[in-house]
């Protein structure tokens, strides 16, 4: 009997996954569901050691674990980015890999908007004032309407974020390798950073985009500008960002992604930087997104078995 192993929780019920994978279990596949995160790479390797098809989400999958997966033919990454997976080893072992692009477009874009509103309307400071018997003195906010929002990366999530800020009355400019939307005014990166009141980053993490926004690029931004990153950790140099915030070079930042998965170490620079909204990589995590993701996972697996791989990474 061939094995399908979902090696970490996917945020939906066992009953939902059983139903979604019925087309494959009806074909004789056995489905194993893990309801906890792996303890380490050895544990992950043991979980997938007998799998023909395996599913992970955002837990790192390294060579150490892949080397134990002697039967693995297909890996579904229940996530948009795959930089946490050793894709080169997958290629060497002839393991086909797919991702689950598209499930979190709305949820991530909405979090970006939430961070903008939190920074512009000083929501955390307001809540703190109420809890400590203070007034709204010093908490006057500003509006998104008539601001210039620069979108770095106008793929699905970046474009959806652009649509949402336009609904608030903002002007949108964009930076992307391809000018893929006629209703966005595209410009070069330096011009975008110099002219935007809000910069929202939506780039995948690759060798080319690591620390794409570094100290030099941050220095181009206006002092009253804010920076939002709900995409991938590592695209922004967070150490340089923390320093820019401490020096008052920019007005604020909303960050959902870091150089590592939370919990962050106590000395992580952004933890002591002012005017920040920090969230522990939850942009993708809504009830609706988890249901969409599970459906994509099951469809990816069934398509691979039918010889029609979707969402191909390799």
N, C-alpha and C positions, 0 to 999 in steps of 0.2 A: 504493500500500500504506500502510495506517495504521500509525503508530509508537507503541509503548509504550517509554518510556525509564525505567529505574530508575537515577536519577542519582547514587546513592551506594550503597556496599555495605550489604547487609541482614543480614550475619552468617551466611548459609547458602551452600551451594555453588551453582555455576552449574547443575549437574545438577538440584538440587532446584527451583530457580526455573524451569528449562526445563520440568520435569514439571508444576509447579503452573500454569504459564501455557499448557499445551497446549490447553485449550479455546479460548483466544483465538488462538493461533498457527494452530490448525486453521481458524479463521475468516478467516485471511489477515493477521492482525496480525504485524508484525515486532517482535521483542523485542531491545532494546539494554540491556546490563548494564554499568555502570561499576564497576570494582573499586577505585576510590580516591575520596577526598573531593574536592569541587571546590576549586580554589585560591582562588576568590573569587566574588563575585556575577556577574561577567562570564563566568567559566568555567561557572558553573551555568546561566546564561542560554543560553550556547552549547550546552550539553548538551541542554537541553529545547526548543531553538528550533524543531525540526521535529516535536515530539511531539504526538500527539493525546491520549495518556494519559501522565502522568508520576508517578513515585514518588520521594519524598524521605523521610528519617527525621528526625533532629534537627538537620540543617544548616539554618541560617537561609535563608529564601526571601523576598527583598525585591522591591520594585517594579522595581528595576533589572534583575533577572533575569526577572521575569514579563513585562516589556515586550518581551523577545525571543521570548517563547513565542507566536508568531502563530497556531499551529494548536491550541493547548491547549484541550481541552474538559473535562478531568477531572484532578484532582490527588488522589492518595492519600498522606496523611501517615502514614508507618509509625511512628507514635508516638501516645501518648495525648493529650498537650497539643499545642496548635497555636499557642501564643503567639509562636513563632519564625517564623510565616508571615504575610505581609501579606494577611490575609483580605479586607480592604476592597478592595484591588486585584483580588483574585480575583472578588469580587462585581461590580466595575465591568466586568471583562472576561468576565463570565458563565462563569467557570470553576467547575464543581462541585467541592466539596472534601469528602472523607471522612477520618476518622481511623481508628486501629486500637485502639480501647478494648478492654481486657480481656486482652490478651496477656501483660501483665506483672504481673497482680494478685498471683500467688503469689510471684514473684521479688522484687518491691518490698517486700511484707509481710515476707518472710523476712529481707531486709536490715535492715529496721527492728528486728526481733527480734535480729539479730546485733549491731547497734549497742548496743541496750540491754544485752545480755549482756556486750559488750566493756567498756562503761562500768561496769557493776555489778561485774564480776569482774576488772576491771583487766588485761585480756588483753594489751594492748600493753606495759604496764609489767612484766607477768610475763615476757613474752618477752625484754624488754630485760634484766631481772635475770638470767635464765638465760644469755644470751649474754655477760654481763659478770661472770660468776662470783659473783653475789649470791644471797641467800636470798629467801624470801617475806616477809621482815620488812616491815611497813607495807603489805602488799598484801591485807589482809583485805577480802573483798567483802561484798555484800549480795544478798538474794534478791528475785526478782520476786513470789513468792508473798505474798499479803496486801497488796501495794501497790495504790494507786489509779492507774489509767492513764486519762488523758484523751485521747480521740481527737477531733481537730478535723477534721471532714470525714468522714462515714461512708458514702461511696460504696463501690465494690467493694473498693478497696485498703484504705481505712480500716477497713471491716468485717472484712476478712480478718485484718488486724492485730489487731483486737479479739478475734477468735476465737482467735488464737494466744496472746495474752497471758492470755486466760481459761484456756487449757490449762495455763499455769504457775500458776494459782491466783490471778490478779489480779482486782481489782474494776474494771469498766469504766464510765466515764461518757463522754458524748459531746456534741459541739456540732455542729449541722448546721441548715441552713435548714429542711429537712423532717425530721421525726422518723421516719425510714424503716425502723427496725428495732425490733421490740417487745422484744428481749432486751438493749437498751442503755438505760441511764438517762440521759436528756437533761437538760441544764442550760444556763444562760447561759454565755457565754465567760468572764466574769470569775470566776464561781464555779469553773468548770473549772480555770482557771489557779491559783487560790488553793488548791485542794484536791488537785490531782494530784501524785503523786510522779514520774510519767513523763508527759510531754506529747508526743504523736506527731501530726505535722501532715500532712494528706492533702488539701489544697485545691488546685484548679486555680489558675493565675495569670491573673487578670483585672484590669481597672482597679480593681475593688472590693476585691480581695484583695491587691494589692501592698502590702507592708509591713503586712499585717494584724496580724502580731505585731511590734509596735514596742517602743521602749524603755519606754513607759508600761505596755504589757501585760506585758513581761518582768518589770517591777518587782513585779507581783502574784504571781509564782511563789515557791514556798518555796525557801529557800536550799539545801535538800537535793535539790531536784528536778532532773531532767534533761530536755532538750528534743531531740526527734528530728525531722528533716525529710528525708524521702526523696521528697517530692512534686515541687514546682516551686521553682526559685530565684526570689527576689524576694518570696515570701510572708512570709518572715521578714526583718527588717532585720538583716542579718548584722553590720553595723558596731556596732549597738546590742547585739547578742548577744555579740560579742567583748568589748565593754566590761563587760557583765554578768558574763561569765566571769572576766575579769581582776580585777573588784572583788569576786568571791566572792558575787555576788548569787544565782547558781544553781550547781549542783554540776557540771554537765557538759553536753555537747551532741554529738550524732551528726548529721553533715550530709553529704548526698550531692549536694546541688544548691545552686548559687550564683547570683549575679547575672549570671554569664557562664559559658560552657563552659570547663572547664580546658584548658590549664594556667592557673593563677591567677597574677596579678602578684606579685612578691616582697613588696610592701607590703600585700597583702590582709589585713585585720585578723584574720580567724580563724586565719591561719597562725601567729600568735604567741600565740593565746589558750590558756590551760591547759585540761586535762581535756576534750579533744576527740577524736572519731574522725571523720576527714575522708576521704571517698572521692570519686573523680573522676567522678561521675554514672554509676554502674554498676548502680544498683538494678534496672533493666530487663533487664540483660544476663546472661542465663543461656542455656545450650544449648537448654533446653526453650522458653524464651520466644521466642528467635529463630525457632524452627521454627513456633510458634504464630503469630507475627507475619507470617511469610512467607505462611502459609496464608490469613490474614485479608486481606493485601494482594491476593493473587490472586483471592480471592472477591469483595472489594470491586470490583476492576476488571471481573470478569466480570459482576457484578450491574449495574454502571453500563451496560455495553454492552447488557445485556438490558433496559434501561429501568427497573431496580429498584434505584436507589442505596441503599446501606446506610451506617450510621454517619455520617449526614449532618452536616456542619458548615455548609455552604451550598450 
